[in-house]
Amino acid sequence: MSFTPYRDVLPSGLRVVTVETPHLHTALLAVYVRTGSRHETVENNGVSHYLEHLFFRGSEGWPDTVKMNAAVEEVGGNLNGATTRDHGYYYTPLHPAHLRVGLDVIGDMLTRPRLTDMEVERQIILEEMLDEVDDKGRDIDLDNLSKRLLFPGHPLSLKIAGTRESVKALTHAQVLEHFARHYVAGNLVVSAAGRVKHSEVLELAERAFAHLPKGSATTESAPALLGPGPHFHFVTHDESQTEFKLTFRAVPEQHEDFPALQILRRLLDDGLSSRLPFEIVEKRGLAYSVQAGLDTYHDISLFEIEAASAPEKASLVVAESLRVLSELCEKEASEEELNRAKRRHRMLLEFSQDSPGELAGWFGGVELFRPPETFGHRADQVDRQTAARVREVARRYFTRENLLVVAVGQRKGLKALEKVVADAEGLPSSAAALSAARG
C-alpha cells in the first residue's frame, strides 16, 4: 500500500481522516458536511447552497475576503466549495508545509462565518440558476427533471440551488437555523491527504475547529418506490439537439449487487471500445457521445445513461441504448470483455492513489455516511463477479418497470420517442427478472 489512512474522533465528536502519502509533493484539505437539498423542505429549498456561498463572504477571524483568499493562495491553495443533494464540501490544495493556513481559514469559515451580504449573494445565485431554465422559466435540466419524477414528495426531488421562489423568500433567520442545526461536530468530517503527517493534522484540526459546537449527525428518510413504468417525460425546448437521460433505480454501494453494477457500467461506457459508444457513436453515427454512470447515495443509487442527438434521431438513440441493455440481460459477457472491465476497474483505483483529492473523498467523504472500505477490498469484490452474476444483476435492474426516460428538445420525432419508451423492447419485466434470479 502506498498510503496510510487514519481515522480519529476528537473529544467534540468531530471525525478527522488523514491519508498519508509521503511520496507525493502536494496536499489537499477537505471538510465534508452531511447537509444538502435532501435535508431541506419546499419552504427553505436552496438554503444549504445559499449557506455555502455565504461562507466565502468572510469570518470573524478573516472579515476581509481578499486577505482570506490571498492567505490560502500564497501557500499554493484555492478555496472552493460545493453543495450536492446529500452533502456539501469545502476544499483547497496546499503546499504540504502550510497545512495550518488552510485549516485555520476553512475552520474559521465554517465555525465563525459572518453570514453577511445576503442580498448580493441572493442575486448571484439567481443568476447561477438561469442555466437550468429556459426563457419561460421552465426547468430544462435533465438531472433536476429526473429527480423530481423519481422521488415525488421526497426531499431528493428538490433542486440543489432551490427554486427562484424559494431563494427569493429565504430569510437570514432560516440561514442561521440551518447553520446551527447542521454545522455541528457530529455532522462534519475533516480530511487531509497527501504529504501530510497524522499527528500534525490532528493537532491543527482540533485547534481550527475549537469553536465547533457539539451535535449529532444528520439523518434522512428513505425515498419510496416509484410506481411501475416505463415512465416518460418530455419538455419542449427549441434547441438543435434533443437531450435525454435513461434512469434505473438501483442499490447503494454497500449492497452485494453493487460490484456487478460497476462492471455493467464499464461494459457500457469505458472508452470507445465499450458497448454504448461503439454501437451508437462509432458504428451508427447517431450521436456525438453517450455516457453511462452511477449516481450514488447512502441508501440508493441510480444507473443513468445520457446522450444528445438531432431530434429526428432521438428515438433511434434510445432504442439502440435499450437494445444494448437487453443484450446484457439476455447473454453473458465474454470472458475477455469481463476481464477487461475488471482490469480497468482495478487500474483506475490504483491511479486514484496518486490523487490527494480522490483519497480525501474516498476516505473522508464516505465517512459522512458509513465506514469506508479500502481500494483493495472494492477491487476484490469486482474481481469476484462472474459473467452469470453480472447478467443476473442486469436482469434485476434493467427492467421495463424500472425505466424512466426524461427528454428535452424539439417536438420533432416526439411520437417515435414516446413509442420506443412505451415499448421498452427487449427489456425484461420485473416479474421475469425476479423469476430468473430465483431460478
C-alpha positions as CSV (number, residue, x, y, z in Angstrom):
1,M,0.0,0.0,0.0
2,S,1.4,3.4,-1.0
3,F,-0.7,5.3,1.5
4,T,-1.7,5.1,5.2
5,P,-5.3,6.2,6.2
6,Y,-6.1,7.1,9.8
7,R,-9.5,7.8,11.4
8,D,-9.8,9.7,14.7
9,V,-12.6,11.2,16.7
10,L,-11.9,14.4,18.7
11,P,-13.5,14.9,22.1
12,S,-16.1,17.2,20.5
13,G,-17.2,14.3,18.2
14,L,-15.5,15.7,15.1
15,R,-14.1,13.0,12.9
16,V,-10.7,13.6,11.3
17,V,-9.4,11.4,8.5
18,T,-5.8,11.6,7.5
19,V,-4.3,9.8,4.5
20,E,-0.5,9.9,4.5
21,T,1.1,9.7,1.0
22,P,4.7,10.7,1.7
23,H,5.8,10.0,-1.9
24,L,3.6,12.9,-3.3
25,H,4.6,16.6,-3.3
26,T,1.2,18.1,-2.6
27,A,-1.6,18.0,0.0
28,L,-5.3,18.5,-0.1
29,L,-7.6,19.6,2.7
30,A,-11.3,18.9,2.6
31,V,-14.2,19.3,5.1
32,Y,-17.4,17.4,4.4
33,V,-20.8,18.1,5.9
34,R,-23.8,15.9,5.8
35,T,-26.3,18.6,4.5
36,G,-27.7,19.4,1.1
37,S,-31.1,19.8,-0.6
38,R,-32.1,16.4,0.7
39,H,-32.2,17.9,4.2
40,E,-34.4,20.8,3.2
41,T,-38.1,21.5,2.8
42,V,-40.1,23.2,0.0
43,E,-40.1,26.3,2.1
44,N,-36.3,26.6,2.7
45,N,-35.1,24.8,-0.5
46,G,-31.7,26.1,-1.5
47,V,-30.6,27.1,1.9
48,S,-27.6,24.6,2.0
49,H,-26.3,26.1,-1.3
50,Y,-27.0,29.6,-0.1
51,L,-25.0,29.0,3.1
52,E,-22.1,27.6,1.0
53,H,-22.0,30.9,-0.8
54,L,-22.2,33.0,2.4
55,F,-19.2,31.2,4.0
56,F,-17.0,32.8,1.4
57,R,-18.1,36.2,2.5
58,G,-15.7,36.1,5.4
59,S,-15.5,35.0,9.0
60,E,-14.7,36.5,12.4
61,G,-11.0,35.8,12.0
62,W,-11.0,36.7,8.3
63,P,-13.5,39.6,7.7
64,D,-11.6,40.7,4.7
65,T,-12.3,38.2,1.9
66,V,-9.5,39.4,-0.3
67,K,-7.0,38.7,2.6
68,M,-8.7,35.4,3.4
69,N,-8.3,34.1,-0.2
70,A,-4.8,35.6,-0.6
71,A,-3.6,33.8,2.6
72,V,-4.6,30.4,1.1
73,E,-3.4,31.3,-2.4
74,E,0.0,32.3,-1.2
75,V,0.6,28.7,0.1
76,G,-0.5,27.1,-3.2
77,G,-4.2,26.9,-2.5
78,N,-7.5,27.9,-3.9
79,L,-10.6,27.9,-1.8
80,N,-13.6,26.1,-3.2
81,G,-16.9,24.7,-2.1
82,A,-19.7,22.6,-3.5
83,T,-23.2,21.5,-2.5
84,T,-24.9,18.3,-3.6
85,R,-28.2,16.7,-2.8
86,D,-26.9,14.8,0.3
87,H,-23.8,16.7,1.4
88,G,-21.5,19.7,0.9
89,Y,-17.7,20.0,1.0
90,Y,-15.1,22.7,1.2
91,Y,-11.6,22.2,0.0
92,T,-8.2,23.5,-1.2
93,P,-5.0,22.1,-2.5
94,L,-2.0,23.2,-0.4
95,H,1.7,23.0,-0.2
96,P,2.4,20.3,2.5
97,A,4.4,22.8,4.6
98,H,1.5,25.1,5.0
99,L,-1.4,22.9,6.1
100,R,-2.0,25.1,9.1
101,V,-3.0,28.1,6.9
102,G,-5.7,26.1,5.1
103,L,-7.1,24.5,8.2
104,D,-7.2,27.8,10.1
105,V,-9.0,29.6,7.2
106,I,-11.6,26.8,6.5
107,G,-12.1,26.1,10.2
108,D,-12.9,29.8,10.8
109,M,-15.1,30.0,7.7
110,L,-17.2,27.0,8.9
111,T,-17.4,27.8,12.6
112,R,-17.5,31.6,12.8
113,P,-18.9,32.8,9.5
114,R,-20.1,36.4,9.3
115,L,-23.1,35.4,7.0
116,T,-23.3,38.9,5.6
117,D,-24.1,40.4,2.2
118,M,-27.1,38.1,1.8
119,E,-28.8,40.2,-0.8
120,V,-25.7,40.3,-3.0
121,E,-25.4,36.5,-2.9
122,R,-29.1,36.2,-3.5
123,Q,-28.6,37.9,-6.8
124,I,-25.6,35.8,-7.7
125,I,-27.5,32.6,-7.0
126,L,-30.5,33.7,-9.0
127,E,-28.1,34.4,-12.0
128,E,-26.5,31.0,-11.5
129,M,-29.9,29.3,-11.6
130,L,-30.6,30.7,-15.1
131,D,-28.5,27.9,-16.5
132,E,-31.2,25.4,-15.5
133,V,-34.2,27.1,-17.1
134,D,-35.4,28.3,-20.5
135,D,-36.6,31.8,-21.4
136,K,-40.0,30.9,-20.0
137,G,-38.6,29.9,-16.6
138,R,-39.3,26.2,-17.2
139,D,-36.7,23.7,-15.8
140,I,-34.7,22.1,-18.7
141,D,-32.0,20.4,-16.5
142,L,-32.2,16.7,-17.0
143,D,-30.9,15.9,-13.6
144,N,-33.5,18.1,-11.9
145,L,-36.3,16.7,-14.0
146,S,-35.4,13.1,-13.5
147,K,-35.0,13.5,-9.7
148,R,-38.4,15.3,-9.5
149,L,-40.1,12.4,-11.2
150,L,-38.2,9.6,-9.4
151,F,-38.8,11.0,-5.9
152,P,-42.2,12.7,-5.8
153,G,-42.9,14.3,-2.4
154,H,-39.4,13.3,-1.1
155,P,-36.6,15.8,-0.4
156,L,-34.4,14.1,-3.0
157,S,-36.7,15.7,-5.6
158,L,-35.7,19.2,-4.5
159,K,-33.3,21.2,-6.6
160,I,-29.9,21.8,-5.1
161,A,-29.9,25.5,-5.7
162,G,-33.6,25.8,-4.9
163,T,-36.3,27.5,-7.0
164,R,-36.4,31.2,-7.8
165,E,-39.4,31.5,-5.4
166,S,-37.7,29.7,-2.5
167,V,-34.4,31.6,-2.9
168,K,-36.1,35.0,-3.1
169,A,-38.0,34.2,0.1
170,L,-35.1,32.8,2.2
171,T,-34.5,34.8,5.3
172,H,-31.4,35.4,7.4
173,A,-33.2,33.6,10.3
174,Q,-33.6,30.5,8.1
175,V,-29.9,30.5,7.1
176,L,-28.9,30.8,10.8
177,E,-31.2,28.0,11.8
178,H,-29.8,25.7,9.1
179,F,-26.3,26.5,10.1
180,A,-26.9,25.9,13.7
181,R,-28.6,22.5,13.0
182,H,-26.1,21.0,10.6
183,Y,-22.7,22.6,11.2
184,V,-22.0,20.6,14.3
185,A,-19.2,18.3,15.3
186,G,-21.0,15.0,14.7
187,N,-22.1,16.1,11.2
188,L,-18.6,17.1,9.8
189,V,-15.6,15.2,8.7
190,V,-12.2,16.9,8.3
191,S,-9.9,15.2,5.8
192,A,-6.3,15.8,4.8
193,A,-4.5,13.7,2.2
194,G,-1.1,13.9,0.5
195,R,2.3,14.6,2.1
196,V,0.8,15.2,5.5
197,K,1.6,13.9,9.0
198,H,-1.2,12.3,11.0
199,S,-0.1,13.9,14.3
200,E,0.1,17.4,12.8
201,V,-3.3,17.1,11.1
202,L,-4.9,16.1,14.4
203,E,-3.4,18.9,16.3
204,L,-4.3,21.5,13.7
205,A,-7.8,20.3,13.2
206,E,-8.6,20.4,16.9
207,R,-7.3,24.0,17.0
208,A,-9.0,25.1,13.8
209,F,-12.4,23.7,14.8
210,A,-12.3,24.6,18.5
211,H,-15.4,26.8,18.1
212,L,-17.5,24.0,16.5
213,P,-20.4,23.1,18.8
214,K,-21.2,19.5,19.6
215,G,-24.1,17.8,17.9
216,S,-25.1,14.6,16.2
217,A,-25.1,13.5,12.6
218,T,-28.0,14.4,10.3
219,T,-30.3,11.5,9.2
220,E,-32.5,11.0,6.2
221,S,-35.7,9.2,5.3
222,A,-35.6,6.7,2.5
223,P,-37.5,7.5,-0.7
224,A,-40.5,5.4,-1.6
225,L,-40.5,3.3,-4.7
226,L,-41.9,4.9,-7.9
227,G,-44.9,3.1,-9.4
228,P,-44.2,0.7,-12.2
229,G,-43.0,2.2,-15.6
230,P,-41.9,2.7,-18.2
231,H,-42.1,6.4,-17.3
232,F,-41.5,9.2,-19.9
233,H,-41.4,13.0,-19.5
234,F,-40.7,15.5,-22.2
235,V,-40.1,19.2,-22.1
236,T,-40.2,21.2,-25.3
237,H,-37.1,23.4,-25.9
238,D,-36.1,25.0,-29.1
239,E,-32.6,23.7,-29.4
240,S,-30.7,22.0,-32.2
241,Q,-30.4,18.8,-30.2
242,T,-32.7,16.7,-28.1
243,E,-31.1,15.7,-24.7
244,F,-32.3,12.6,-22.9
245,K,-31.5,10.6,-19.8
246,L,-32.5,7.0,-19.1
247,T,-32.5,6.1,-15.4
248,F,-32.9,2.8,-13.5
249,R,-33.2,2.8,-9.7
250,A,-30.6,0.5,-8.0
251,V,-28.9,-0.3,-4.7
252,P,-26.3,1.6,-2.7
253,E,-22.6,0.9,-2.7
254,Q,-22.5,-1.4,0.3
255,H,-25.1,-3.8,-1.3
256,E,-23.9,-7.1,-2.7
257,D,-25.2,-6.3,-6.2
258,F,-23.2,-3.0,-6.5
259,P,-19.9,-4.6,-7.7
260,A,-21.8,-6.1,-10.6
261,L,-23.4,-2.8,-11.4
262,Q,-19.9,-1.3,-11.6
263,I,-18.9,-3.9,-14.1
264,L,-22.1,-3.2,-16.1
265,R,-21.2,0.5,-16.2
266,R,-17.8,-0.3,-17.6
267,L,-19.2,-2.7,-20.2
268,L,-21.5,0.0,-21.3
269,D,-19.2,3.1,-21.2
270,D,-15.5,2.8,-20.5
271,G,-13.8,4.1,-23.7
272,L,-14.7,3.9,-27.4
273,S,-14.4,0.2,-27.4
274,S,-17.2,-0.3,-24.9
275,R,-20.7,-1.1,-26.0
276,L,-22.7,2.2,-26.0
277,P,-20.0,4.4,-27.7
278,F,-19.2,1.7,-30.2
279,E,-22.8,0.9,-31.2
280,I,-24.3,4.4,-31.0
281,V,-21.4,6.7,-32.0
282,E,-18.7,4.7,-33.8
283,K,-20.9,2.2,-35.7
284,R,-24.1,4.1,-36.4
285,G,-23.1,7.8,-36.0
286,L,-26.4,8.5,-34.2
287,A,-24.8,10.9,-31.6
288,Y,-21.5,12.6,-30.8
289,S,-21.2,11.0,-27.4
290,V,-23.1,8.8,-24.9
291,Q,-22.3,8.3,-21.2
292,A,-23.3,5.8,-18.6
293,G,-22.8,6.4,-14.9
294,L,-23.9,5.6,-11.3
295,D,-25.3,8.4,-9.1
296,T,-24.8,7.1,-5.6
297,Y,-26.4,7.9,-2.2
298,H,-26.0,6.1,1.1
299,D,-29.4,4.3,0.7
300,I,-29.9,4.0,-3.1
301,S,-28.1,4.5,-6.4
302,L,-29.3,5.5,-9.9
303,F,-27.9,3.8,-13.1
304,E,-28.0,6.5,-15.8
305,I,-27.4,6.7,-19.5
306,E,-27.3,10.2,-21.0
307,A,-26.9,11.5,-24.6
308,A,-27.9,14.2,-27.1
309,S,-28.7,13.9,-30.8
310,A,-30.6,15.5,-33.6
311,P,-34.3,15.5,-32.8
312,E,-35.1,13.0,-35.6
313,K,-32.5,10.6,-34.2
314,A,-33.5,10.7,-30.6
315,S,-35.8,7.7,-30.8
316,L,-33.1,5.7,-32.6
317,V,-30.5,6.5,-29.9
318,V,-32.9,5.5,-27.1
319,A,-33.9,2.3,-29.0
320,E,-30.3,1.4,-29.5
321,S,-29.5,2.0,-25.8
322,L,-32.3,-0.3,-24.8
323,R,-31.2,-2.9,-27.3
324,V,-27.7,-2.8,-25.8
325,L,-29.1,-3.1,-22.3
326,S,-31.3,-6.0,-23.3
327,E,-28.3,-7.9,-24.7
328,L,-26.7,-7.6,-21.3
329,C,-29.8,-9.1,-19.8
330,E,-30.1,-11.9,-22.3
331,K,-26.5,-13.0,-22.9
332,E,-23.5,-13.3,-20.6
333,A,-20.5,-11.1,-21.4
334,S,-17.5,-12.9,-22.8
335,E,-14.6,-13.7,-20.6
336,E,-12.4,-11.3,-22.5
337,E,-14.8,-8.4,-22.1
338,L,-15.4,-9.2,-18.4
339,N,-11.7,-9.4,-17.6
340,R,-11.1,-6.2,-19.4
341,A,-13.6,-4.4,-17.3
342,K,-12.1,-5.8,-14.1
343,R,-8.6,-4.9,-15.1
344,R,-9.7,-1.3,-16.0
345,H,-11.5,-1.0,-12.6
346,R,-8.5,-2.1,-10.6
347,M,-6.1,0.1,-12.6
348,L,-8.2,3.2,-12.2
349,L,-8.5,2.5,-8.5
350,E,-4.7,2.3,-8.4
351,F,-4.4,5.6,-10.3
352,S,-6.6,7.2,-7.6
353,Q,-3.9,6.6,-5.0
354,D,-1.8,9.3,-6.7
355,S,-4.5,11.9,-6.2
356,P,-4.9,13.6,-2.8
357,G,-8.4,14.7,-3.9
358,E,-9.5,11.2,-4.7
359,L,-8.1,9.9,-1.4
360,A,-9.7,12.6,0.7
361,G,-13.1,12.0,-1.0
362,W,-12.9,8.2,-0.7
363,F,-11.9,8.1,3.0
364,G,-13.3,11.4,4.2
365,G,-16.4,12.0,2.1
366,V,-17.6,8.4,2.5
367,E,-17.0,8.7,6.3
368,L,-20.0,11.0,6.5
369,F,-22.3,8.0,5.9
370,R,-20.5,4.8,6.7
371,P,-17.1,3.3,7.3
372,P,-15.2,3.5,4.0
373,E,-13.8,0.3,2.5
374,T,-10.3,0.0,1.2
375,F,-9.4,0.3,-2.5
376,G,-8.2,-3.3,-2.4
377,H,-11.5,-4.6,-0.9
378,R,-13.5,-2.8,-3.6
379,A,-11.3,-4.2,-6.4
380,D,-11.5,-7.7,-5.0
381,Q,-15.3,-7.5,-4.8
382,V,-15.5,-6.6,-8.5
383,D,-13.0,-9.3,-9.5
384,R,-15.2,-11.9,-7.9
385,Q,-18.1,-11.2,-10.2
386,T,-18.8,-13.9,-12.7
387,A,-20.5,-13.4,-16.1
388,A,-23.6,-15.2,-14.9
389,R,-23.8,-13.0,-11.8
390,V,-23.4,-9.8,-13.9
391,R,-26.2,-10.9,-16.2
392,E,-28.4,-11.7,-13.2
393,V,-27.9,-8.2,-11.8
394,A,-28.6,-6.7,-15.2
395,R,-31.9,-8.5,-15.4
396,R,-32.8,-7.4,-11.9
397,Y,-32.4,-3.7,-12.5
398,F,-32.7,-3.1,-16.3
399,T,-36.4,-3.8,-16.4
400,R,-39.4,-2.2,-18.1
401,E,-41.0,-1.3,-14.8
402,N,-37.8,0.4,-13.5
403,L,-37.2,2.6,-16.6
404,L,-37.6,6.4,-16.5
405,V,-36.7,8.5,-19.6
406,V,-36.6,12.3,-19.5
407,A,-36.0,14.3,-22.7
408,V,-35.7,18.0,-23.5
409,G,-35.8,19.3,-27.1
410,Q,-37.9,19.9,-30.2
411,R,-41.2,18.1,-30.6
412,K,-39.9,16.7,-33.9
413,G,-39.7,13.0,-33.5
414,L,-41.5,13.0,-30.2
415,K,-44.2,10.4,-31.1
416,A,-41.5,8.0,-32.2
417,L,-39.6,8.6,-29.0
418,E,-42.7,8.0,-26.9
419,K,-43.4,4.7,-28.6
420,V,-39.8,3.5,-28.1
421,V,-40.0,4.2,-24.4
422,A,-43.5,2.7,-24.0
423,D,-42.5,-0.5,-25.7
424,A,-39.1,-0.7,-24.0
425,E,-38.4,-3.5,-26.4
426,G,-36.1,-6.3,-25.2
427,L,-36.0,-5.3,-21.5
428,P,-37.3,-8.0,-19.1
429,S,-40.3,-7.4,-16.9
430,S,-39.7,-7.2,-13.1
431,A,-41.6,-10.4,-12.6
432,A,-39.5,-12.3,-15.2
433,A,-36.3,-10.8,-13.8
434,L,-37.1,-12.0,-10.3
435,S,-38.1,-15.4,-11.6
436,A,-34.8,-15.7,-13.4
437,A,-32.8,-14.6,-10.4
438,R,-34.6,-17.2,-8.1
439,G,-34.4,-20.0,-10.7
